[in-house]
Amino acid sequence: MKLTFSPMRQDDRLNVTRSGDTLTINGEGFDLSVVPEGATLPAEAINSAWFGGPVERIGGVLNVTLILPHGANAPQETRHPAPFTLTGDGPVSLPTYDVEPTDEY
């Protein structure tokens, strides 16, 4: 499964776990095994505000775009995250939500 993120400043947090073709997002499961090879499931067809784009299966790999909430002081890696591939099941390690501001001049 390949995850791409669409960063967005918001106070809500994101928690994602993967189990096969199922993503559990903030406690709600989304079974994406219904997306066959070559098909596209529009984000509007998924009852969740966390999907930031369509879900597609290309070459057997699910491609999923999720909204990535971040704080006002999020690091560049969070504001411009690189896509990454999930190779196993379990909790998804997300980019840092926010960092403490420093008083550097």
C-alpha positions as CSV (number, residue, x, y, z in Angstrom):
1,M,0.0,0.0,0.0
2,K,1.3,3.4,-0.9
3,L,0.3,6.4,1.2
4,T,0.4,10.0,0.0
5,F,-0.5,12.8,2.3
6,S,-2.3,16.1,1.7
7,P,-1.1,18.3,4.6
8,M,-3.7,20.6,6.3
9,R,-3.5,22.8,9.3
10,Q,-6.1,21.6,11.9
11,D,-6.4,20.7,15.5
12,D,-7.7,17.2,14.9
13,R,-5.1,14.4,15.1
14,L,-4.7,11.4,12.9
15,N,-4.2,7.8,14.0
16,V,-3.8,5.1,11.3
17,T,-3.4,1.3,11.5
18,R,-3.1,-1.1,8.6
19,S,-4.3,-4.7,8.4
20,G,-4.0,-6.0,4.8
21,D,-6.2,-3.9,2.6
22,T,-8.0,-2.3,5.6
23,L,-7.0,1.1,7.1
24,T,-8.3,2.0,10.5
25,I,-8.4,5.8,10.8
26,N,-9.1,7.2,14.2
27,G,-10.9,4.0,15.2
28,E,-13.0,3.6,12.0
29,G,-12.2,0.8,9.6
30,F,-12.2,1.2,5.9
31,D,-12.0,-2.1,3.9
32,L,-10.3,-1.2,0.6
33,S,-10.2,-4.7,-0.7
34,V,-13.3,-3.9,-2.7
35,V,-11.1,-1.8,-5.1
36,P,-10.1,-4.2,-7.9
37,E,-7.0,-3.9,-10.1
38,G,-7.1,-0.8,-12.3
39,A,-10.1,0.7,-10.6
40,T,-10.5,4.1,-8.9
41,L,-12.7,4.8,-5.9
42,P,-13.4,8.5,-5.7
43,A,-12.8,10.1,-2.3
44,E,-16.4,11.4,-2.4
45,A,-17.6,7.8,-2.3
46,I,-15.8,7.1,1.0
47,N,-17.7,8.3,4.1
48,S,-14.7,10.0,5.7
49,A,-13.2,13.4,5.6
50,W,-9.7,11.9,6.0
51,F,-9.4,10.7,2.4
52,G,-7.8,13.5,0.3
53,G,-8.1,11.9,-3.0
54,P,-9.2,8.8,-4.8
55,V,-8.1,5.3,-3.9
56,E,-6.6,3.3,-6.8
57,R,-5.2,-0.1,-7.2
58,I,-2.3,-0.1,-9.7
59,G,-0.1,-3.1,-10.3
60,G,-1.7,-4.8,-7.2
61,V,-0.8,-1.8,-5.0
62,L,-3.4,0.3,-3.3
63,N,-2.6,4.0,-3.7
64,V,-4.3,6.1,-0.9
65,T,-4.2,9.8,-0.2
66,L,-5.0,10.9,3.3
67,I,-5.4,14.3,4.8
68,L,-2.4,14.9,7.2
69,P,-3.4,17.3,10.0
70,H,-0.6,19.4,11.4
71,G,0.0,22.1,14.0
72,A,1.1,25.7,13.5
73,N,4.7,24.8,14.1
74,A,4.9,21.6,12.0
75,P,8.3,20.9,10.5
76,Q,9.0,21.0,6.8
77,E,8.9,17.2,6.6
78,T,5.2,17.3,7.8
79,R,4.2,20.3,5.6
80,H,5.7,18.6,2.5
81,P,5.7,14.9,3.3
82,A,7.1,12.3,0.9
83,P,4.8,9.4,0.0
84,F,5.8,6.1,1.5
85,T,5.0,2.4,1.1
86,L,3.6,0.3,3.8
87,T,5.0,-3.2,3.7
88,G,3.4,-4.6,6.9
89,D,0.5,-4.4,9.1
90,G,0.2,-2.4,12.3
91,P,0.3,1.2,13.4
92,V,1.4,3.7,10.7
93,S,4.2,6.0,11.8
94,L,3.0,9.5,10.7
95,P,5.1,12.6,10.3
96,T,5.4,14.9,13.4
97,Y,2.2,16.8,14.1
98,D,4.0,19.9,15.7
99,V,7.1,21.0,17.4
100,E,7.7,23.5,20.2
101,P,8.6,27.0,18.9
102,T,12.0,28.3,19.7
103,D,13.1,31.8,20.5
104,E,16.0,31.8,18.0
105,Y,16.9,35.2,16.5
